[in-house]
Amino acid sequence: MNNIISKKSIFTAMLQDGPFAVGDLPPFAHPFSKEAKEWVRAIAGDSLMKTKYRAVRNQIFDFLSVSTFDEILTLIHGKELRQKNSSSAHRLLANMFGIRGDAHVVDRHLHDYARTADDVVSSLRAKVLAPYSSHIETTNEIETIHDPVALMLILFDERFHRKARFEAKRKLVLMNLAGSIDQRERETQIEEKFAGFLSFLNEFVWSPSLKIGDLELCYLHSKHSAEEFRCEDVKVLSEVEALAMSPAAGEKLTLIKRRRFNDQGREIPIYVTIRKKQPAAKVLKLLRKNEKNPATAVDDELGLMAVLNSISDVKRFLRHLTKSAVRADSFMTLEDISDTLTGGEYGGSSTGSSSKTPMLKFFARLGGMRVEFIIHTNHSYLNYMYQRDVAHDEYEVKRIFDTGVAEFLFPSDIYNLNMEKIRSTQLARFRKRIEEY
């Protein structure tokens, strides 16, 4: 399994079972000490690890403008020298990430990277690992720091507890990924493309009979099987009809807010959720993919999920979509098409995904953009939300644990958590919430 905590991990410096593990004391052991000899013995037969060690060591020295580990101690206790070297490090990072501007602009970007790194942990505390939020809370001193030099020095500062030093290293790694993502977004002008995509939908796709943002509230009343909690029947109810009823056991009442598009004079309702993947979500995806390059691992920056009443309405929407692109003076091509709405199984390659997930999935290329579309009928959408081993909430849990990301971010020897047990507990918790509420 090529996950992030395997021997094939490209994040070697983060692993707690390798030569870069954060121990009880900073890595300042005497060259002839017992600890140093054991460390050398551990990598003696691994030429690749030796090369990685030298690369990491040289990066640390270049970043801190020092040539030996002993000089790092001088930086820790010398405020003026630390400030001077910090300015140099910020300039190096600015040039690496292509940041143009003065020191204030660079600091703003670094602050954003630090906030994204904190958001990665916060997002897991808020949902997938919510019951364990207090266990994995970041040390206050680490959460408030956004200067990468200060974080680097904490790794070598014996005044800081082992957990705090690990979290400083983790934050540096996550900040580096956030920087790569920011550079990619600036190069690809993702903000401008997202605004352009919204304008295209409002001007050419949605019905002109409705004002922008005018949504029709309705509910999907569904009945589910006892075995798989698969949707067996679904009816669309108005808001008044839904408020007048209470779902029985095995039933769900799901709110959807629908727009409309006009196809050959017919107004067709459609529920749409438009997504621009946030930086923290992109960082997590890089970790799950065991990748550092967002250009190769994050191909769904712009996305749209749509839910329609029937297969025939899905076909009408696709036809309407391509015609709308032509009216917007752009040809539209559909790439990487996967259609399992009408039968068959989805061959999802992502760890934790289910082959039972029916959907129409493709990338639409238009107007200089490449947008991911996921199309559902009411029936397949409800299975995507609620069916056992298919539900998206369960998928979120599986992919965080099964890719090794949970153990990577919160190693058991530091946080004292049994991730395998937590995975089972959380899957059961989400399943209970899906079926009983």
Secondary structure as GFF3:
##gff-version 3
##sequence-region A 1 437
A	DSSP	three_ten_helix	12	14	.	.	.	ID=ss1
A	DSSP	alpha_helix	34	43	.	.	.	ID=ss2
A	DSSP	alpha_helix	47	64	.	.	.	ID=ss3
A	DSSP	alpha_helix	69	77	.	.	.	ID=ss4
A	DSSP	alpha_helix	79	96	.	.	.	ID=ss5
A	DSSP	alpha_helix	103	126	.	.	.	ID=ss6
A	DSSP	three_ten_helix	130	132	.	.	.	ID=ss7
A	DSSP	alpha_helix	140	143	.	.	.	ID=ss8
A	DSSP	alpha_helix	148	154	.	.	.	ID=ss9
A	DSSP	alpha_helix	162	188	.	.	.	ID=ss10
A	DSSP	alpha_helix	190	200	.	.	.	ID=ss11
A	DSSP	pi_helix	201	205	.	.	.	ID=ss12
A	DSSP	beta_strand	216	224	.	.	.	ID=ss13
A	DSSP	beta_strand	231	238	.	.	.	ID=ss14
A	DSSP	alpha_helix	239	243	.	.	.	ID=ss15
A	DSSP	beta_strand	251	263	.	.	.	ID=ss16
A	DSSP	beta_strand	266	276	.	.	.	ID=ss17
A	DSSP	alpha_helix	279	289	.	.	.	ID=ss18
A	DSSP	alpha_helix	294	297	.	.	.	ID=ss19
A	DSSP	beta_strand	302	308	.	.	.	ID=ss20
A	DSSP	alpha_helix	311	327	.	.	.	ID=ss21
A	DSSP	beta_strand	333	339	.	.	.	ID=ss22
A	DSSP	beta_strand	360	366	.	.	.	ID=ss23
A	DSSP	beta_strand	369	377	.	.	.	ID=ss24
A	DSSP	alpha_helix	378	386	.	.	.	ID=ss25
A	DSSP	alpha_helix	392	402	.	.	.	ID=ss26
A	DSSP	alpha_helix	405	409	.	.	.	ID=ss27
A	DSSP	alpha_helix	412	415	.	.	.	ID=ss28
A	DSSP	alpha_helix	419	436	.	.	.	ID=ss29
###
